[in-house]
Amino acid sequence: MLVDFKGSEDAGIYRLSPTLALVQTADFITPVVNDPFIYGQIAAANALSDVYAMGGIVKCALNLMMWDMCRIPEDYARAILEGGLSKIKEAGGALIGGHTIADSEQKYGLSVSGIINPQKIWRNNGAKVNDVLILTKPIGMGVLTTALKANLLDSNTQEKISKIMAELNRYACEIASAFEIHACTDITGFGLLGHLSEMLNPSINIRLNSNAIPIVKEAIPFARDGIIPGGSCGNQRATEHLCKFNLDKNAKYKDLEILLYDAQTSGGLVFALDKAKAKDLCKALQDKGIEAAEIIGEVEPYNPNCPIRIFVE
């Protein structure tokens, strides 16, 4: 085993030979949108993302389907699986089976296998002092999917967030593979600050430029109205002891710090790399259509005299 479950990594890695290793992960989610095909796409993209967060290549997948057959008709169940299959194919992988059981709550996802060169693994905690951080997708999905469940989202916003969540992180991974990436993770259920806390190592702290952190702007009024998923509040309780906010009155996230803890579904990748190369990677991502990609912060030396590890300005 090269990577197991002890380090809060995104996937496990098992060496098969000196030049080849297996990347293994599994994930499933409850519905986050109303359209079953798009839900299947998002759930699959969410599961596939863990392979990309390690720098791997997707090869095959198994369906994991917990079918709420009392409320989800058979044609909806088929559409969910078809949506998932469309993303597996887009990833260049093959669907080779799966398992379905009856359940009282609908869930769908994948067990995914990929490959990687053992010498080119992106760990989540390898960032170095003077690195900068690049985020590839906007945040706010937890708030917006909560608003959707309350029938508060207009159709344009529903379409907008569906497209973002269904977008594969494959393309960001492939572009970044041409650079020396020191650390990487994807932003999912633990929110931006939760996953950044997993990127910490004993030598570093993180300083964020909050105004540079991309967000789907429609999430802001819902957050102001208190439409916050329970998972985001749980993230805040778990991580806030590591974080310090110093936001001026005009800061984008002033009085909206909860959005930086917001639980995401199929969020973007965060790359840590040398400051000298960061603008080139950011431009390469944007030029290839990953328009939200932004440099959101930098890595600083650890201060043993201060318990705060993430500074948000």
N, C-alpha and C positions, 0 to 999 in steps of 0.2 A: 504494500500500500504506500503510495506517495502522498496522497491527501485523503484524510478520513474526516469523521464528524467532530473531531476535537477542537478545530480552529475556527468554527463559524464560517467555513468556506461554502461556496455556492454549489459545489458538486464534489463527489469523490473521484479519485484517480488511482488506477491500478496498473502497474507496469506490466506489459506483455513481453517486451523485448527492449534492448538498449535504445531503440529509436521509436518505439510505439507504446502508447499507453491508452487504456480505456477510461473515458470520462462517463460517469454514471450519475443520474439524478432522477428525481420524481417529484411531481407537484400536481395538485388539482385544486380547483376553486369552485365556489358556488356561483350562480349566475350574477353577472355585474351589468348586463344589458338585457333588453327584452328580446331581441332577435336571436333565435337559437343558433343560426349559422355563424353570426358574428361572435356570440358567446363562445362557440367552439374554437373559432380563430384566436380569440384573446386567451382562452385557457391554454391552448397549445403554444402560442407565442410566449406566454408566461413560463411554461415548463421548459421550452427549448432555450430560453434565455440563460439558464444556469450553465449550459455548456459554453455559450459564448462568453460568459463572465470569466471563465477559466482560460479563454483563448483557444477553445477546441472547435472541432468540425463535427456537425451532427451526421450520424450515419443511419440510425434506425430508432423506432419508437414503438411502444405498446400503449394502447388506449387504456385508460382507467376511467370507467363510467359507473357512477352510482345513480341509477335511474329512479327518479321519483315518478313511478308509473301511474300513481293515482292522480297526478296533476299535470304531468308532461306527456302529451300524446305521442304515439309512435313516430309520426312524421316529424315532430319536433326533435325527438331523440336522434332520428336519422340525420336531421339537419345539423345538430351539434357535432356528430361524428364527421360529417362531410366538411364542416368548417375546420375542424381539427386537422383532417387529412390535407386540406388545401395548404395549411401552413407547414405541415411536415414535408410536403412536396416542394414548397417554396424554399425550405431549408436545405433541400437536396437530400433529404432522408427518405427512408422506406418505412411504411407501416407494416409491421410483421406479426401483429396479433393484439391481444389485450384481454381484458376481463370486465364483465358487467355484472352488477348485483342490483337487486331492488333496494331502495333506500327511501326514507321519509323526507329527505332533503336532497335536491338535485346537486350533483357534483360531477365535474369532468376535468380530466387532465391527462398527463402522459408520464410514462417512465421512458427516459431518453438515454440512449447510448451514443457516445461520440468518441472521437480519437484525438490524440494530441501527441506531439513530440515531448518526451519527458524533460527535455532541456528548455522548453519554451512555455512552461506553465505560468499563468498569471495568478499568483496568490493574492488574497485580499489585503494582506498586511505587510507588503513589501515596500511601501512608500518611503522615500528618503527626504531628508532635509533639503529644501530648495526645489522640490518637485512642486508642480501645480496640479490642480484637479479639474477635469473636464467632465461635465454632465451632458448626456446626449438627448434626453427627453425632458419635457416640462413636468412639474409636479402638480398636485391638486386632484388626482384621480379619486382618492378616497372620498373627499368631500363631494365631488361631482357624481360619483356613482351612488352615494347616499341620497343626494338630491334626486337622482333619477328614480330610485326606489320609491320616493315620495311623490313621484309624478310632477316634479318641479322644473324639469329641464325641457327647453324647447328642442325641436327636431334638429336644428343646425348644431347646437351644442352636443346633442347625443351623437350625431354623425362625426363631429370633430373628435370627441374623446374616444369613440370606437376606433377610428383610424389610428390614433396614437397608440392605443393599447394593443391593437392587432399588428402593429409594425414590428417586424423581426429585428432583434439586435444583431442579426447576422452581418448586416452591412457595416455597422459601426465596428464590429469585431474585425472584419476583413480589412477595413481601412487602417485600423490601429495596428494590425499585425505587421505593418511596414515600419513601425516605430518601436523603440525600446520602452515597453510598458513595465513599470516597476510594480504596479498593483492595479487590481480591477475588481469591481463588484457590480451587481445590478441592484437597482433600488426597487424593492418590492414591499412586503408587508411590514417591515420595521421602519419604513419611512426614511427620508434622506438622512436625518441626524442619527437614526438608529444604525443604518448601514455604514455611515461614516465612522461611527464609534467602533465598528468591527474592523475598520481599516487601520485603527491605531496600533502602534507597536511601542515597545518601551523607549524608543529613541525620538518619538515625534509627537507634536501636537498639530492641530489643524486650525487654520484661520480662514473663515468664509467671508466673501463679499456678498452679502445677502441680496443686494440690488441686481447682481448678475445671475442669480438663480432663476431659471425660466419657470414660469407657471402658466397654466391655462387661466387666463384672466377671469373667466366666468366663475371660477371657484371662490374668488375673493368675497363677493357679496354674500354667498351662502355661508362662508366661514364666519363672516361678521354676524350673521343671524344665528350662529350656533349649530349649524347643520354639520356636525362632526361625527364621523364613525367612532364607535367605541375603541376600535383598534388603535386609532390615532392618539386618543387620550391615554391608552395603555402604553404606547410608545413614549409619550412625554414623561409619564411616571417612571419608566424604566431608564431613561437616558438623561433627563434634565440635570442630574447631579454632575454630569460631565461637561455641561454646556454653560456658556455665559453669553448673554446678549448685550450688545452696546449699540442700539439702533437709534439714530436721530429721528426727529418727528416726521421727517419726509421719507423715511425708509419704506421700501415696498412692503415689508413684513412687520412694520410697527403695529403692535397690538394684534398681530396675526401669526405669532410665533408657532402656533399649533400647526400651521400649514407645513412647516419644516419637519414636523413629526408625522405628517399625514401618511397613512398606510396606502401604498401604491399597489396597483395590479399591472404587471407587465411594464414596469418602468424602465428608464434608461440605464445605460452603463455609466459608471464613473471610472475614469482612467487617471492614474497618477503617473506622471512622467516628468523628465527634466524640463525646467522652465524654458530652456533654450529651444526646445522642440515643440512646445505646447501650441504656439500660435500656428505652426505649420499643420499640426494634427487638427486643430479646430477648423482651420480653413478647408482642409481636405474633407472633413466631415460635412461642412456646410456646402461645399461645392458638389458633393454627391447627394444632396437633397436632405441631409439631416440638419435642417435649418435651426433647430432649437439648441444645437451644440454650443456650449459656452464654457469659458474658463470661470469657475465659481470660487476658487480659493487656492490656498498654498499651504505647503507643509513646513512647519517650523520645528526648532529643537524642543525636546521635552524639558519642562521646567520642574525639577523634583520638589520645589518649594510651593507649587501651586497644584491643587487637586483638579482644576479645570483643564480639560484636554481639547475642547472645541470652542473656539471663539467666533461669534457671529456678529459682524459689523455691518 
